[in-house]
Structure formats: C-alpha cells, structure tokens
C-alpha cells in the first residue's frame, strides 16, 4: 500500500490527528489549487473549476469537520472517476 493510499485511509477513518499539509496533498492530487492571503491569515482556500471552494485553517491538528469535508471531496472524485 502506497503512502498516498494510507493517507486516504486516514481520511476515510476521520483520523483526529490529520495535518494541514496532508489534506493539502490530497486536495492538490485531485486538481485543487491552494490560494490565500499573502500574510496575516491562517486560512487557505482550495479551488477547482466546477467544484465548490473549500477553506481550511492552516493549524495542526485539523478539526474533524474539515477532515469530513475533504473525505466528501475524495468520495466525490472517486465516484466521478468511476463514472467517466
């Protein structure tokens, strides 16, 4: 099992020790791009054409609600891949 697969497994299990960088890696894998203010803000937005924007605070560990949002994105992306 690859490291990325293990990362997805942690997201599916709603691991309470997820780090911002891990969620960033997964979102970027699915084509989301990160943007945010140059300074003074701790939140980063992830955007992808045709998809809703997700904003995540750049704190560690990440709260469960944000992991749930990324889990929903992963499931949606996997369903899109299966239906393509």
N, C-alpha and C positions, 0 to 999 in steps of 0.2 A: 504494500500500500504506500503510495507516494505521500510526501509531506502535505501536499495540497489536499489530497483525499482525507487525510487525518484532520486537517483544518476544517473541511466541510463537515466532517463527522462531529467535531466540537460544536459547530454552529447548529447543526440539527439537534444536538442534545441540549442546546441553550446553556452552554458552559458559562458559569458566572465569572470565570477568570479570563475572558476574551480581552485582547488588547486592541487598541485603535488600529495599529499597524496591520494586524491580522484581518480585520474587517476591510481595511483599505485594499489589501492584496486581493481579497475575494471579489470585491466590487470592481476593481480595475481589470481583473481576469474576465469579467463579464461585460467589459466595454464601457464602464462608467469612468468619467474623468472627475478628478477632485479639483475643487476651487474653494477659495475662501479669502477673507480679508488679509491684507499684507501683514498686519500686526494688530495686537491688542484683542484678538478674538480667539476663543478656543474651539469654535465650531467650524467644521468643514462640510461643504456640500458636495454631493456626488450626483452628476447628471449624465443622462444617456438619452439620445433622441428617441422620442416616442414613449418614454417611461417617466414616472413621477420622480421628482428630485427627493433625495434623502439627505438629511442633515444629521451629522453625528458629532458629539463633543469629542475633542481630542484629549480625553482623560483615560487613565488606566486604573482599574479595570473598567470596561464599558458596562453600563447598566443593561439589565436583561431586555428592556423594551427595545433598545437599539439592535441587540442581537436578534430579537424576534423579527424586526423589520428586515434585516439582512437575510435571515432564514427564508422569509416570504419571497424575497427577490431571487434567491438561489432556486427555490422551488419553481417560481415562475419562469426563470431562464431555462431550467431543465425541461419543463413542460413545453416551452417554445421550441427547444432543440428536438424533442421527440415528435412534435407535430410538423416539423419542417420537412 
